[in-house]
Amino acid sequence: MPIFEQIFVQEIRPHVKIIAEAGVNHNGDLDLAVALLEEAARAGADAVKFQAFIPEEMILQGTGKARYQRGVGDDEDQYQMLKRLQMSQKNLKLLLQKANELGIFFLASVFDEQSADELQAIAAQAFKIPSGEITNLPLIRKVAAYGKPLIISTGMALLGEIEEAVHAVFQTGNRQLMLLHCVSSYPAPYDSLNLSVIKSLQAAFQVPVGYSDHAEGIEAAVVAVALGAKLLEKHFTLDKNLPGPDHQASLNPGEFRQYVTSIRKVETALGNGCKNIVEAEKEVRILTRKSIVATTQIERHMVITRDMIALKRPGTGVPPKYLDYFIGARASHRILENTQLLWSDLEWNCE
């Protein structure tokens, strides 16, 4: 069963899915995109996500300066930047095939209807609607109608806007929807994260909820998993010093491996919520619990009084909760001092 479909089957408790968000960190270079795929698989990510867009369908030319942390394109507008970072349908198909070979799930965010159709044509198994498109209900309906798992990020959105997007998906009959809590700031300050929204979205929409992690460090992701996030998404790059809009706010391969390892530890620590005696406790349980013991020699037929018995370790005998059954009972035989009492040590009147 594809990894995202597992999330929507109630009987299956999948581990938290981790997406390496490659985005446009390939800088328009297919070889760099393949290298991102390979490193994401090596780091233990469940999936790697790119972006699919047609600049002419996405943005008015000459609109605004491009957003850069460092590097190139200081004079570019957003359209010029997107043209340079665009990944063709042919290359996206090659990336999907390479992902299949590596055993890692391929995913892409779609920003326009033509790109959605192109991803559907190459048999993408799931789709992502980025935060900026959450009010683009025509796009959401189109993608949802493919009948495949759909993930929607909720950055910059009001609850009512999220509700409209969810309704648009459900109108198509597609129930395979996941929402991602997200703060669309790079990096997102900790005092803006409001991770409790994860629980709010779960309660409001009754769908799986994940977290698109734009915070620095691992702490926010740990809390998100503890709050029930089913999926984590984190920006990923080969080198933070590469030119481009997202590299500096991304994890490098070594950091991403540590991210995955830490999340898996947290996930293991959360367990299944059933309170049982775990294997690691069994020996300690015996050593630290107490049993009913004789503090003096008790002769046959003697009435046992409280001062003749005590509660002492280890817990291999009769538990303390049965103490009252022994007080006032008669000994069925001689009981030696400093020995654990047994039920057979008591005389029983069966008349």
C-alpha positions in Angstrom: 0.0 0.0 0.0 1.4 3.4 -0.9 2.8 5.2 2.1 0.3 8.1 2.1 -2.7 5.8 1.6 -1.8 4.0 4.8 -2.6 7.2 6.7 -6.2 7.1 5.6 -6.8 3.5 6.7 -8.0 3.5 10.3 -6.7 0.0 11.1 -3.1 0.9 10.2 -1.0 2.9 12.6 1.8 4.1 10.3 4.9 5.7 11.5 5.2 9.4 11.0 5.9 10.1 7.4 8.9 12.5 6.8 9.1 14.5 3.5 12.4 15.9 2.4 11.2 19.2 0.8 13.6 19.6 -2.1 11.3 22.3 -3.6 13.4 24.3 -6.1 16.7 23.6 -4.4 17.7 21.8 -7.6 18.2 25.4 -9.1 16.7 24.1 -12.3 19.4 21.4 -12.7 18.2 17.8 -13.2 21.5 16.4 -12.0 21.2 18.3 -8.8 17.6 17.2 -8.4 18.7 13.6 -8.7 21.4 14.1 -6.2 18.8 15.5 -3.8 16.7 12.4 -4.4 19.6 10.1 -3.6 20.6 12.0 -0.4 17.0 12.1 0.8 16.7 8.4 0.4 20.0 7.9 2.2 18.9 10.1 5.0 15.8 7.9 5.7 13.1 10.2 4.3 9.9 8.5 3.3 9.3 10.9 0.4 10.9 13.8 -1.5 8.9 16.7 -2.7 9.6 19.0 -5.6 7.5 21.8 -7.2 5.6 21.7 -10.4 4.6 25.0 -12.0 4.3 26.8 -15.3 5.5 30.4 -14.7 3.2 31.8 -17.5 0.2 30.2 -15.7 1.3 31.2 -12.2 2.4 34.8 -12.2 2.1 38.1 -14.0 5.4 39.0 -15.6 7.3 42.0 -14.1 5.6 41.4 -10.7 7.9 42.1 -7.7 11.5 41.3 -6.9 12.4 37.7 -6.4 13.0 36.6 -2.8 16.6 35.5 -2.2 18.8 34.9 0.8 22.0 35.1 -1.2 23.6 34.4 -4.6 22.2 35.1 -8.0 19.4 37.0 -9.6 19.5 40.2 -7.6 17.8 42.0 -10.5 15.3 39.2 -11.3 11.6 39.6 -10.8 9.5 36.6 -9.6 8.6 35.5 -13.1 12.3 35.4 -14.2 13.3 33.5 -11.1 10.5 30.9 -11.7 11.5 30.5 -15.3 15.0 29.6 -14.3 13.8 27.2 -11.5 11.1 25.5 -13.6 11.3 21.7 -13.9 9.8 20.3 -17.1 7.2 17.5 -17.2 9.9 15.3 -18.8 12.3 15.9 -16.0 9.6 15.4 -13.3 8.8 12.1 -14.9 12.5 11.1 -14.8 12.6 12.1 -11.1 9.5 10.0 -10.4 11.2 7.0 -12.1 14.4 7.6 -10.1 12.5 7.8 -6.9 10.8 4.5 -7.6 14.2 2.9 -8.2 15.5 4.3 -4.9 12.4 3.2 -3.0 11.4 6.7 -1.9 8.0 8.3 -2.6 7.8 11.1 -5.2 5.6 14.1 -4.5 5.2 17.6 -6.0 3.4 20.7 -5.1 1.2 22.1 -7.9 0.6 25.8 -8.5 -1.5 25.8 -11.6 -4.0 23.5 -13.4 -1.6 22.7 -16.3 1.1 21.5 -14.0 -1.5 19.4 -12.2 -2.5 17.7 -15.4 1.1 17.1 -16.3 1.7 15.4 -13.0 -1.5 13.3 -13.4 -0.2 12.3 -16.9 3.0 10.9 -15.5 1.1 8.9 -12.9 2.0 10.8 -9.7 0.5 8.9 -6.8 -0.3 11.9 -4.6 -0.5 15.7 -4.8 0.3 18.6 -2.6 -1.4 22.0 -2.6 1.0 24.7 -1.2 -0.2 27.3 1.3 -0.3 30.0 -1.3 -2.9 28.1 -3.3 -5.3 27.2 -0.4 -7.8 29.8 -1.7 -7.5 28.5 -5.3 -10.6 26.4 -5.1 -10.7 25.6 -8.9 -7.2 24.1 -8.6 -8.1 22.2 -5.4 -11.3 20.7 -7.0 -9.4 19.7 -10.1 -6.6 17.9 -8.2 -9.0 16.3 -5.7 -11.0 14.9 -8.6 -8.1 12.7 -9.5 -9.1 10.6 -6.5 -5.6 10.4 -5.1 -4.2 11.4 -1.7 -4.1 15.1 -1.4 -2.1 17.2 1.1 -3.0 20.9 1.7 -0.7 23.2 3.6 -2.5 25.8 5.7 0.0 28.6 6.1 -1.4 32.2 6.1 -4.9 30.8 6.1 -7.9 31.6 8.4 -10.0 28.7 9.7 -12.8 29.7 7.3 -10.5 29.5 4.3 -9.3 26.0 5.4 -13.0 25.0 5.7 -13.7 26.1 2.2 -10.7 24.1 0.8 -11.7 21.0 2.7 -15.3 21.4 1.5 -14.0 21.7 -2.1 -12.1 18.4 -1.8 -15.0 16.6 -0.2 -17.4 17.8 -2.9 -15.4 15.7 -5.4 -16.0 12.5 -3.3 -12.3 12.3 -2.4 -11.8 11.7 1.3 -8.0 11.1 1.2 -7.2 14.5 2.5 -4.4 15.6 4.9 -3.9 19.1 6.3 -0.5 20.5 7.3 -0.3 23.1 9.9 2.2 25.6 8.6 3.7 29.0 9.4 4.8 30.6 6.1 7.9 32.3 7.4 11.5 31.2 6.7 12.6 30.5 9.3 9.4 30.7 11.4 10.0 32.2 14.9 9.2 29.9 17.7 6.7 32.3 19.2 4.7 32.2 16.0 4.4 28.4 15.6 1.2 27.8 17.6 1.6 24.1 17.4 -1.6 23.5 19.3 -3.4 24.3 16.0 -2.5 20.7 15.1 -5.1 19.5 17.6 -7.6 22.2 16.5 -7.4 21.1 12.9 -7.9 17.5 13.9 -11.0 18.3 15.9 -12.4 20.7 13.4 -12.1 18.6 10.2 -11.7 15.0 11.3 -8.8 14.4 8.9 -5.2 13.5 9.5 -3.0 16.5 10.3 0.7 17.0 9.8 3.2 19.8 10.2 5.2 21.7 7.6 8.3 22.5 9.7 9.9 25.9 8.9 11.3 26.4 12.4 15.0 26.1 13.2 16.1 23.0 15.1 14.3 19.8 16.0 12.2 20.9 19.0 9.1 22.0 17.0 9.0 18.7 15.1 9.2 16.8 18.4 6.3 18.6 19.8 4.3 18.2 16.6 4.7 14.5 16.7 3.7 14.4 20.4 0.5 16.4 19.4 -0.4 13.7 16.9 1.2 15.0 13.6 1.0 12.2 11.0 3.5 13.7 8.6 6.4 16.2 8.8 7.8 18.2 5.9 11.2 19.9 6.2 13.3 21.8 3.6 16.3 19.9 2.4 19.4 21.0 0.4 22.8 19.6 -0.5 24.5 22.8 0.5 23.2 25.8 2.4 25.6 28.0 0.6 24.2 27.4 -2.9 22.5 30.4 -4.5 18.7 30.3 -4.5 15.7 31.2 -2.4 15.4 28.3 0.0 18.9 26.8 0.6 19.8 28.8 3.7 16.5 27.8 5.5 17.0 24.1 4.6 18.8 21.2 6.3 21.9 19.7 4.7 22.1 15.9 4.4 23.9 15.4 7.7 21.3 17.5 9.5 18.4 15.8 7.8 19.7 12.4 8.8 19.8 13.6 12.4 16.3 15.0 12.0 15.0 11.7 10.9 16.8 9.8 13.6 15.4 12.1 16.3 11.9 11.9 15.1 12.0 8.1 15.0 13.2 8.1 18.6 10.4 10.4 19.7 7.9 8.3 17.8 9.1 5.1 19.5 9.0 6.8 22.9 5.3 7.8 22.3 4.2 4.1 22.1 0.6 3.1 21.5 -1.1 4.7 24.5 -1.9 1.3 26.1 -0.6 1.1 29.7 1.1 -2.2 30.0 4.2 -3.6 31.8 7.0 -3.3 29.3 9.8 -5.8 29.0 12.4 -3.4 30.5 10.3 -3.1 33.7 9.7 -6.8 34.5 12.9 -7.4 36.5 12.6 -4.1 38.4 8.9 -4.8 39.1 9.9 -8.0 41.0 12.8 -6.4 42.8 11.0 -3.3 44.0 7.6 -4.6 44.9 6.8 -6.2 48.3 5.4 -9.4 49.6 3.9 -10.5 52.9 6.6 -12.0 55.2 6.9 -13.5 58.7 8.9 -11.4 61.1 9.0 -14.1 63.7 8.5 -17.9 63.8 4.8 -18.7 63.8 3.8 -22.1 65.2 1.1 -24.3 63.7 -2.5 -23.3 64.7 -1.2 -19.9 66.0 -3.4 -16.9 65.2 -1.4 -14.5 63.0 -1.3 -11.0 64.4 -0.1 -7.8 62.6 3.1 -7.6 64.6 4.1 -11.1 63.3 4.1 -10.0 59.6 5.6 -7.3 57.5 5.8 -6.1 53.9 9.2 -6.5 52.4 10.9 -6.9 49.0 11.0 -8.7 46.6 7.6 -9.0 45.1 7.7 -12.7 44.4 5.2 -13.7 47.1 1.7 -12.7 48.1 1.1 -8.9 47.3 0.5 -6.4 50.1 -3.2 -5.9 49.1 -4.0 -9.3 50.6 -2.6 -8.4 54.1 -6.0 -8.3 55.8 -6.6 -12.0 54.8 -3.6 -13.1 56.9 -4.3 -11.0 60.0 -6.4 -13.1 62.3 -6.0 -16.3 60.3 -4.4 -19.4 61.8 -1.1 -20.9 60.5 -1.6 -24.4 58.9 2.0 -25.4 59.9 5.1 -23.9 61.4 6.2 -20.8 59.4 9.9 -19.8 59.8 11.0 -16.3 60.6 11.9 -14.1 57.6 10.1 -16.2 55.0 7.5 -15.1 52.5 4.0 -16.2 53.4 2.0 -18.3 51.0 -1.8 -19.0 50.8 -1.1 -22.6 51.8 0.3 -21.3 55.1 -3.2 -20.5 56.3 -5.9 -22.8 57.7 -9.0 -22.6 55.6 -12.5 -23.4 57.1 -14.4 -24.8 54.1 -17.6 -25.8 56.0 
